[in-house]
Amino acid sequence: MSEIDKATKQLRQYLNPAIKGPKTNAVLETLAYPLSNLVHNAEAVNNQLYLVTAEDRYLDQLMSARGLRRPESLGLSDDIFRMIGIEVGTRKQVRSLINSLLSIVFGDDYTRANIDSNFAEPYALEDGDTLFISYDDQEPITIVFSAAQFLNIGNATAQEVADVITKETRRLGVTGAAVIIEEDTGNRVRIVSQTSGPSSSVAILGGKAQNVLQFDTVIPISGAVTTEWSVQRQDNGNTRFTWEGGPNPNIGQLSVNDYANIYGLAFDIANRGTYTIVTVYSGVVTEAYFEIQNPVSVDQAAFTQGAIDAILFFRKSRKTLNNKKAFAAVYQTEARKLELFLPATTKVVRRENVGAAYLQEDLPSVEGINGPYLWDTTKGFIIGEEQCNTTQIVNGSSESMVFVDNAAEIPDDQGYLVFGFGTAQEEGPIPYIGRPSSNSLIINPTYNFKHTHAIGTNISYVTQKTPYTPSANGDDYGFYITDEISGRIYAEELVELVKATGIQLVVIVLYPNDEGFGKWGTESSEITTIFGPDPI
């Protein structure tokens, strides 16, 4: 329903229902037109009064009342700036607030733990496969993959797997999610903690789907198709798997707390599953073994495992922020002392189409993908889409009449033109006084051409004879150059603003490596002095 229709409906409420007809409707619509504009303006003004809806300079005014400023050197969008204001206004616990602000400024990659699958799609999962995940050191949850969740579970995509993990995680009442990583070698799955800061962690604890996805590092010692095992219950309650023959599974490379994924059909169903290794003995055939705890296991005499992946071993991997080369987090190491770890770069530099600086492939632009544009504010004018090309040589001795191929789009009125825009022979704005036909233009006779313009020279219509002023919020797809440290400095200012009085703040900047500084990969790597004299 349009604004006019809404206003008409409101006015009709004040009329007797018997008063109706086309003339009545015409009067109501006439009265509704200014009323609808009034309502629209009132709503627009009202939106600028609140942090969640304010935009541009109105948002800046509201944020300044909270002591927050939008740095001019950053491409800080309204959405990100608004999120910062909401966090500062609603969160009370200082460390939690700081970690939330860091998440907004630096992004999830730097502030939340994650773990990636080692294999790319497609994934040959089976109905009923499981994956055991622990987020933030909470009790593990079991993700169950069913055929109904996939178009083809035996050829599952990374997006399908990520969606199932996220939905099942939420259904179980746990905060956590999975996303996809797009790479040239194929899409992979990333499991992400939803907690920001030092308490963020993700651990994969097994499940049959782990054999396919492999989030942890598989230990390459599973033996071969013809490796033989036996299974025996022990008096202490453990279950022992002994190497009885065939290719050596190299049990000696295992460690206590590694886990075994035993899902081969040759193993009794009571002996299948994911189990933590509690004992390891390295030795020769018939003597080497590992033990697990499985209260329902059954004995099996020597048998051949039958498949290369019938039994796989994994080293447990608990991922935290400290596993990243660079991360953003605050730690309280002493009373009244905070240590702030910050990466060198932030995400608040524009990375979207609007206001971003990015390179596209050397292909025609896709509909909806614009820019970026470099605006030349020194020109003193703006050209439009209206253009044509000369069909004659034009120079200082030419007549006022200039013949062109097709000037139908150029207005038949006084205005300005530019000849050879963007070339060494560019000339203009040149005043013209009319368009007698679609194949001719009349140049102001007082103007003398300074250059000779060959046949086929482009003529562009000047739509504005003043310089262009790029939009501050980037909605005209202007090309912005932003430095790497401004975002980090802004993050430091935010933390200084919200930290309690008397708290000492120690800032530690994390650079990924010294690549680009020289000596990379040599014994002089990780140099700390880039410029200046050698240390004494």
CORGI-V309525 format. One record per residue. N is the residue number from 1. RES is the residue in three letters. OMEGA is omega as a letter, one per 30 degrees, with the letter a starting at -180 (999 if undefined). BURIAL is # if it has 24 or more other C-alpha atoms within 12 Angstrom, else .. Layout:
BEGIN
n | res | omega | burial
N | RES | OMEGA | BURIAL
N | RES | OMEGA | BURIAL
END
This chain:
BEGIN
n | res | omega | burial
1 | MET | a | .
2 | SER | l | .
3 | GLU | l | .
4 | ILE | l | #
5 | ASP | l | .
6 | LYS | a | .
7 | ALA | l | #
8 | THR | l | #
9 | LYS | l | .
10 | GLN | a | .
11 | LEU | a | #
12 | ARG | a | #
13 | GLN | a | .
14 | TYR | l | .
15 | LEU | l | .
16 | ASN | a | .
17 | PRO | a | .
18 | ALA | l | .
19 | ILE | a | .
20 | LYS | a | .
21 | GLY | a | .
22 | PRO | l | .
23 | LYS | l | .
24 | THR | l | .
25 | ASN | a | .
26 | ALA | l | .
27 | VAL | a | .
28 | LEU | a | #
29 | GLU | l | #
30 | THR | l | .
31 | LEU | a | .
32 | ALA | a | #
33 | TYR | l | .
34 | PRO | l | .
35 | LEU | a | .
36 | SER | l | #
37 | ASN | l | .
38 | LEU | l | .
39 | VAL | a | .
40 | HIS | l | .
41 | ASN | l | .
42 | ALA | l | .
43 | GLU | a | .
44 | ALA | l | .
45 | VAL | a | .
46 | ASN | a | .
47 | ASN | a | .
48 | GLN | a | .
49 | LEU | a | .
50 | TYR | a | .
51 | LEU | a | #
52 | VAL | a | #
53 | THR | a | .
54 | ALA | a | #
55 | GLU | l | #
56 | ASP | a | #
57 | ARG | l | .
58 | TYR | l | #
59 | LEU | l | #
60 | ASP | a | #
61 | GLN | l | .
62 | LEU | a | #
63 | MET | a | #
64 | SER | l | .
65 | ALA | l | .
66 | ARG | l | .
67 | GLY | a | .
68 | LEU | l | #
69 | ARG | l | #
70 | ARG | a | #
71 | PRO | a | #
72 | GLU | a | .
73 | SER | a | .
74 | LEU | l | #
75 | GLY | a | #
76 | LEU | a | #
77 | SER | l | #
78 | ASP | a | #
79 | ASP | a | #
80 | ILE | l | #
81 | PHE | l | #
82 | ARG | l | #
83 | MET | l | #
84 | ILE | a | #
85 | GLY | l | #
86 | ILE | l | #
87 | GLU | a | #
88 | VAL | a | #
89 | GLY | a | .
90 | THR | a | .
91 | ARG | a | .
92 | LYS | a | .
93 | GLN | a | .
94 | VAL | a | #
95 | ARG | l | #
96 | SER | l | #
97 | LEU | a | #
98 | ILE | a | #
99 | ASN | l | #
100 | SER | l | #
101 | LEU | l | #
102 | LEU | l | #
103 | SER | l | #
104 | ILE | a | #
105 | VAL | a | #
106 | PHE | l | #
107 | GLY | a | #
108 | ASP | a | #
109 | ASP | a | #
110 | TYR | a | #
111 | THR | a | #
112 | ARG | l | #
113 | ALA | l | #
114 | ASN | l | #
115 | ILE | a | #
116 | ASP | l | #
117 | SER | a | #
118 | ASN | a | #
119 | PHE | l | #
120 | ALA | l | #
121 | GLU | g | #
122 | PRO | a | #
123 | TYR | a | #
124 | ALA | l | #
125 | LEU | l | #
126 | GLU | l | #
127 | ASP | l | .
128 | GLY | l | .
129 | ASP | a | #
130 | THR | l | #
131 | LEU | a | #
132 | PHE | a | #
133 | ILE | l | #
134 | SER | l | #
135 | TYR | l | #
136 | ASP | l | #
137 | ASP | l | #
138 | GLN | l | .
139 | GLU | a | .
140 | PRO | l | #
141 | ILE | a | #
142 | THR | l | #
143 | ILE | l | #
144 | VAL | l | #
145 | PHE | l | #
146 | SER | a | #
147 | ALA | a | .
148 | ALA | a | .
149 | GLN | a | #
150 | PHE | l | #
151 | LEU | l | .
152 | ASN | a | .
153 | ILE | l | #
154 | GLY | l | #
155 | ASN | a | .
156 | ALA | l | #
157 | THR | l | #
158 | ALA | l | #
159 | GLN | l | #
160 | GLU | a | #
161 | VAL | l | #
162 | ALA | l | #
163 | ASP | a | #
164 | VAL | a | #
165 | ILE | a | #
166 | THR | a | #
167 | LYS | a | .
168 | GLU | l | #
169 | THR | a | #
170 | ARG | l | .
171 | ARG | l | .
172 | LEU | l | .
173 | GLY | a | .
174 | VAL | l | #
175 | THR | a | #
176 | GLY | a | #
177 | ALA | l | #
178 | ALA | l | #
179 | VAL | l | #
180 | ILE | l | #
181 | ILE | a | #
182 | GLU | a | .
183 | GLU | l | .
184 | ASP | a | .
185 | THR | a | .
186 | GLY | a | .
187 | ASN | l | #
188 | ARG | a | #
189 | VAL | l | #
190 | ARG | l | #
191 | ILE | a | #
192 | VAL | l | #
193 | SER | l | #
194 | GLN | l | #
195 | THR | l | #
196 | SER | l | #
197 | GLY | a | #
198 | PRO | a | #
199 | SER | a | #
200 | SER | l | #
201 | SER | l | #
202 | VAL | l | #
203 | ALA | l | #
204 | ILE | a | #
205 | LEU | l | #
206 | GLY | a | #
207 | GLY | a | #
208 | LYS | l | #
209 | ALA | l | #
210 | GLN | l | #
211 | ASN | a | #
212 | VAL | a | #
213 | LEU | l | #
214 | GLN | l | #
215 | PHE | l | #
216 | ASP | l | #
217 | THR | l | #
218 | VAL | l | #
219 | ILE | a | #
220 | PRO | a | .
221 | ILE | a | #
222 | SER | a | #
223 | GLY | a | #
224 | ALA | a | #
225 | VAL | a | .
226 | THR | l | #
227 | THR | a | #
228 | GLU | l | #
229 | TRP | l | #
230 | SER | a | #
231 | VAL | l | #
232 | GLN | l | #
233 | ARG | a | #
234 | GLN | a | .
235 | ASP | a | .
236 | ASN | l | .
237 | GLY | l | .
238 | ASN | l | #
239 | THR | a | #
240 | ARG | l | #
241 | PHE | a | #
242 | THR | l | #
243 | TRP | a | #
244 | GLU | a | #
245 | GLY | a | #
246 | GLY | a | #
247 | PRO | a | .
248 | ASN | l | #
249 | PRO | l | #
250 | ASN | a | #
251 | ILE | a | #
252 | GLY | l | #
253 | GLN | l | #
254 | LEU | l | #
255 | SER | l | #
256 | VAL | a | .
257 | ASN | l | .
258 | ASP | l | #
259 | TYR | a | #
260 | ALA | l | #
261 | ASN | a | #
262 | ILE | a | #
263 | TYR | l | #
264 | GLY | a | #
265 | LEU | l | .
266 | ALA | l | #
267 | PHE | l | #
268 | ASP | a | #
269 | ILE | l | .
270 | ALA | a | .
271 | ASN | a | #
272 | ARG | l | #
273 | GLY | l | #
274 | THR | a | #
275 | TYR | l | #
276 | THR | a | #
277 | ILE | a | #
278 | VAL | a | #
279 | THR | l | #
280 | VAL | l | #
281 | TYR | l | #
282 | SER | a | .
283 | GLY | a | .
284 | VAL | a | .
285 | VAL | a | .
286 | THR | a | #
287 | GLU | a | .
288 | ALA | a | #
289 | TYR | l | #
290 | PHE | a | #
291 | GLU | l | #
292 | ILE | l | #
293 | GLN | l | #
294 | ASN | a | #
295 | PRO | a | .
296 | VAL | a | .
297 | SER | l | #
298 | VAL | l | .
299 | ASP | l | #
300 | GLN | l | #
301 | ALA | a | .
302 | ALA | l | .
303 | PHE | l | #
304 | THR | a | #
305 | GLN | l | #
306 | GLY | l | .
307 | ALA | a | .
308 | ILE | a | #
309 | ASP | l | #
310 | ALA | l | #
311 | ILE | l | #
312 | LEU | a | #
313 | PHE | a | #
314 | PHE | l | #
315 | ARG | a | #
316 | LYS | a | #
317 | SER | l | #
318 | ARG | a | #
319 | LYS | l | #
320 | THR | l | #
321 | LEU | a | #
322 | ASN | l | #
323 | ASN | a | .
324 | LYS | l | #
325 | LYS | l | .
326 | ALA | a | #
327 | PHE | l | #
328 | ALA | a | #
329 | ALA | l | #
330 | VAL | l | #
331 | TYR | l | #
332 | GLN | a | .
333 | THR | l | .
334 | GLU | l | .
335 | ALA | l | .
336 | ARG | l | .
337 | LYS | l | .
338 | LEU | l | #
339 | GLU | a | #
340 | LEU | l | #
341 | PHE | a | #
342 | LEU | l | #
343 | PRO | a | #
344 | ALA | a | #
345 | THR | a | #
346 | THR | l | #
347 | LYS | a | #
348 | VAL | l | #
349 | VAL | a | #
350 | ARG | l | #
351 | ARG | l | #
352 | GLU | a | #
353 | ASN | a | #
354 | VAL | l | #
355 | GLY | a | #
356 | ALA | l | #
357 | ALA | a | #
358 | TYR | a | .
359 | LEU | l | .
360 | GLN | l | .
361 | GLU | a | .
362 | ASP | a | .
363 | LEU | l | .
364 | PRO | a | .
365 | SER | l | .
366 | VAL | l | .
367 | GLU | a | .
368 | GLY | l | .
369 | ILE | a | .
370 | ASN | l | #
371 | GLY | g | #
372 | PRO | a | #
373 | TYR | l | #
374 | LEU | a | .
375 | TRP | l | .
376 | ASP | a | .
377 | THR | a | .
378 | THR | a | .
379 | LYS | a | .
380 | GLY | l | .
381 | PHE | l | #
382 | ILE | l | #
383 | ILE | l | #
384 | GLY | a | .
385 | GLU | a | .
386 | GLU | a | .
387 | GLN | l | #
388 | CYS | a | #
389 | ASN | a | #
390 | THR | l | #
391 | THR | l | .
392 | GLN | l | .
393 | ILE | a | #
394 | VAL | l | #
395 | ASN | a | #
396 | GLY | a | .
397 | SER | a | .
398 | SER | l | .
399 | GLU | l | .
400 | SER | a | #
401 | MET | l | #
402 | VAL | a | #
403 | PHE | a | #
404 | VAL | a | #
405 | ASP | a | #
406 | ASN | a | #
407 | ALA | a | #
408 | ALA | a | .
409 | GLU | a | .
410 | ILE | a | #
411 | PRO | l | #
412 | ASP | a | .
413 | ASP | l | .
414 | GLN | l | .
415 | GLY | a | #
416 | TYR | l | #
417 | LEU | l | #
418 | VAL | l | #
419 | PHE | l | #
420 | GLY | a | #
421 | PHE | l | #
422 | GLY | l | .
423 | THR | l | .
424 | ALA | a | .
425 | GLN | a | .
426 | GLU | a | #
427 | GLU | l | #
428 | GLY | g | #
429 | PRO | l | #
430 | ILE | a | #
431 | PRO | l | #
432 | TYR | a | #
433 | ILE | l | #
434 | GLY | l | #
435 | ARG | a | #
436 | PRO | l | .
437 | SER | l | .
438 | SER | a | .
439 | ASN | a | #
440 | SER | l | #
441 | LEU | l | #
442 | ILE | l | #
443 | ILE | l | #
444 | ASN | a | #
445 | PRO | l | .
446 | THR | a | .
447 | TYR | l | #
448 | ASN | a | .
449 | PHE | a | #
450 | LYS | a | .
451 | HIS | l | .
452 | THR | a | .
453 | HIS | a | #
454 | ALA | l | .
455 | ILE | a | .
456 | GLY | l | .
457 | THR | a | #
458 | ASN | l | #
459 | ILE | a | #
460 | SER | l | #
461 | TYR | a | #
462 | VAL | a | #
463 | THR | a | #
464 | GLN | a | .
465 | LYS | l | .
466 | THR | a | .
467 | PRO | l | .
468 | TYR | l | .
469 | THR | a | .
470 | PRO | l | .
471 | SER | a | .
472 | ALA | a | #
473 | ASN | l | #
474 | GLY | a | #
475 | ASP | l | #
476 | ASP | l | .
477 | TYR | l | #
478 | GLY | a | #
479 | PHE | a | #
480 | TYR | l | #
481 | ILE | a | .
482 | THR | l | #
483 | ASP | a | .
484 | GLU | a | .
485 | ILE | a | #
486 | SER | l | #
487 | GLY | l | #
488 | ARG | l | #
489 | ILE | l | #
490 | TYR | l | #
491 | ALA | l | #
492 | GLU | l | #
493 | GLU | l | #
494 | LEU | a | #
495 | VAL | l | #
496 | GLU | a | #
497 | LEU | a | .
498 | VAL | a | #
499 | LYS | a | #
500 | ALA | l | .
501 | THR | l | .
502 | GLY | l | .
503 | ILE | l | .
504 | GLN | a | .
505 | LEU | l | #
506 | VAL | a | .
507 | VAL | l | #
508 | ILE | a | .
509 | VAL | a | #
510 | LEU | l | #
511 | TYR | a | #
512 | PRO | l | .
513 | ASN | a | .
514 | ASP | l | .
515 | GLU | a | .
516 | GLY | l | .
517 | PHE | a | .
518 | GLY | l | .
519 | LYS | a | .
520 | TRP | l | .
521 | GLY | l | .
522 | THR | l | .
523 | GLU | l | .
524 | SER | a | .
525 | SER | a | .
526 | GLU | l | .
527 | ILE | a | .
528 | THR | l | .
529 | THR | a | .
530 | ILE | l | .
531 | PHE | l | .
532 | GLY | a | .
533 | PRO | l | .
534 | ASP | l | .
535 | PRO | a | .
536 | ILE | 999 | .
END
